[in-house]
Amino acid sequence: MTSASPTLEVIRPGDDRYERVRHVYSATGSPAAVVQPRDARQVPEALAFARAQKAPIAIRSGGHGISSIATNDGGTVVDLSRLNRVEHLHGRRVRIGPGARWGEVARALHPLGLALSSGDSGDVGVGGLATSGGLGLLGRAHGLTIDHLVAAEIVTADGTQHRVSAQEDPELFWALRGAGANFGIVTAFEFDAVPTPDVAHASLTFLPPELSGFLEQWGLTLEAAPREVSAFLYIAGSAVHATIVYARADTTAASAALDPFAALPGLVGAQAQLVPYPEVPVATGAPHSGQQQLARTRTGLAVHLDRETSRRIADLVRSVDMVQIRSAGGAINDLPAEATAYAHRHQNFSVTAVAAGPARALLDAAWRPVHERMDGMYLSFESDHTPAGVVEAFPEPTLGRLRALKAHWDPDRVFTQNFDLSAPGIDPARTRASD
Ligand SMILES: Cc1cc2nc3c(=O)[nH]c(=O)nc-3n(C[C@H](O)[C@H](O)[C@H](O)COP(=O)(O)OP(=O)(O)OC[C@H]3O[C@@H](n4cnc5c(N)ncnc54)[C@H](O)[C@@H]3O)c2cc1C
């Protein structure tokens, strides 16, 4: 068993700091050691330490994983929270550590007049989201978070450090943008951020008289909206809450774009205002105690919320605790499917079912009819891993290309925690819908 050098911070049970670092948002844990590299140069040592323990390894940035749980019982956690700098390099170019949270990133970029679309939560970490996609509230206007990545630094399984970009190891750079967790530990991301003055931010609440018809109209309204509009729906019981962002500080254009949404049936509450973008990704800063440990999710992508899909989602709402429908499309679909390892460039919606209580027992049965209407999956919203799920997240020819890269860069299968491309039983001919 390798011991850590005197300078590598290792937190073990019994240490005063242990309670603060053992858990994550979606799980409690009791790791034997949490190693906290001070900077990127210490990450190879942290990885070597973790590998030498011959026990489970978790890579943690913000600790908000759903598709991969960044803690374990009896293993090692490589905790990157100290690699959290947000630096302005020049022009629109920024360099961000994986341990920064998206709320902090928004606040740091705002004085520069810049923003990066990430998601609805400011507590989510940069490392997990920027290696898988980033479906955010500026998404239809600006694309996915990974679409703004111009270079990254990564420590691969053999402990070597690489800078990757379109010019340097371009295949690995391609793989990082969607399947990054399979290839190593990203220690820095360089993005070209987008000039973003204030944005219009609307919160609408509906009690729709008939949910299925409402969803169909919501889908049509969103697809017809200008691409400055991105919108997320949260449906629980009979209440539908919408968060809508118009990505420019133009109140006339924003209200014209928002009016069709406010005209949908059952509106009971509405507010809209121009806000600085940092007010969009909501951050609580709450310490991690496994607060969402009971939640299980199923997720998929949809091209349209057509009548049949909407009917099935309305049925699903009756069986689970929440359904979330996030907009995709717009600038996200400007790139071809082969541009990044995230290959879903024709869908307009992400649909996620959340079950946290007794509904967990019903989740698979309730999800199945909706799943049959789905076309691909964004892995970051799925709480359970199956070989068929890997096929949905990475459709061919992406999957074959990724699996060849995985065999090259991670032959010992060190990084298997997040939709493992080397898992046995992956059959490109089978998805969960065909099982
Ligand atoms: C409340 C909430 C809201 C969310 N909203 C959105 C949203 O609107 N849009 C969206 O796109 N996603 C959203 N997500 C999903 C989120 O993007 C993923 O869960 C993401 O993995 C979290 O990143 P993290 O760094 O906090 O995760 P962590 O728990 O730290 O890591 C999760 C996994 O990512 C991998 N990983 C983390 N850091 C690195 C790294 N540096 N290098 C390589 N692999 C790494 C590891 O496999 C790790 O186990 C949301 C999640 C939550 C909990």
The ligand as a Gaussian input file, in Angstrom:
#p B3LYP/6-31G(d) Opt

LIG

0 1
 C      -29.462000      19.864000      -8.604000
 C      -28.831000      19.488000      -9.914000
 C      -29.130000      20.219000     -11.053000
 C      -28.533000      19.902000     -12.278000
 N      -28.847000      20.638000     -13.389000
 C      -28.198000      20.390000     -14.558000
 C      -28.478000      21.166000     -15.722000
 O      -29.338000      22.049000     -15.718000
 N      -27.778000      20.883000     -16.852000
 C      -26.828000      19.898000     -16.912000
 O      -26.216000      19.704000     -17.963000
 N      -26.564000      19.121000     -15.827000
 C      -27.240000      19.345000     -14.668000
 N      -27.022000      18.538000     -13.586000
 C      -26.167000      17.352000     -13.754000
 C      -24.702000      17.689000     -13.526000
 O      -24.166000      18.302000     -14.677000
 C      -23.923000      16.410000     -13.284000
 O      -24.485000      15.736000     -12.189000
 C      -22.435000      16.675000     -13.053000
 O      -21.736000      15.458000     -13.138000
 C      -22.145000      17.294000     -11.707000
 O      -20.836000      17.776000     -11.699000
 P      -20.000000      17.796000     -10.331000
 O      -18.607000      18.198000     -10.666000
 O      -20.724000      18.570000      -9.296000
 O      -20.095000      16.258000      -9.958000
 P      -19.196000      15.261000      -9.094000
 O      -20.168000      14.552000      -8.208000
 O      -18.051000      15.912000      -8.445000
 O      -18.674000      14.282000     -10.201000
 C      -19.568000      13.430000     -10.884000
 C      -18.739000      12.512000     -11.777000
 O      -18.203000      13.261000     -12.864000
 C      -16.902000      12.780000     -13.172000
 N      -15.947000      13.867000     -12.935000
 C      -16.076000      14.869000     -12.023000
 N      -15.020000      15.686000     -12.097000
 C      -14.218000      15.209000     -13.073000
 C      -12.980000      15.638000     -13.611000
 N      -12.353000      16.729000     -13.171000
 N      -12.423000      14.901000     -14.605000
 C      -13.050000      13.801000     -15.084000
 N      -14.229000      13.351000     -14.607000
 C      -14.807000      14.051000     -13.613000
 C      -16.645000      11.606000     -12.249000
 O      -17.063000      10.412000     -12.879000
 C      -17.545000      11.899000     -11.088000
 O      -17.906000      10.749000     -10.363000
 C      -27.618000      18.811000     -12.355000
 C      -27.305000      18.066000     -11.207000
 C      -27.919000      18.390000      -9.992000
 C      -27.611000      17.562000      -8.782000

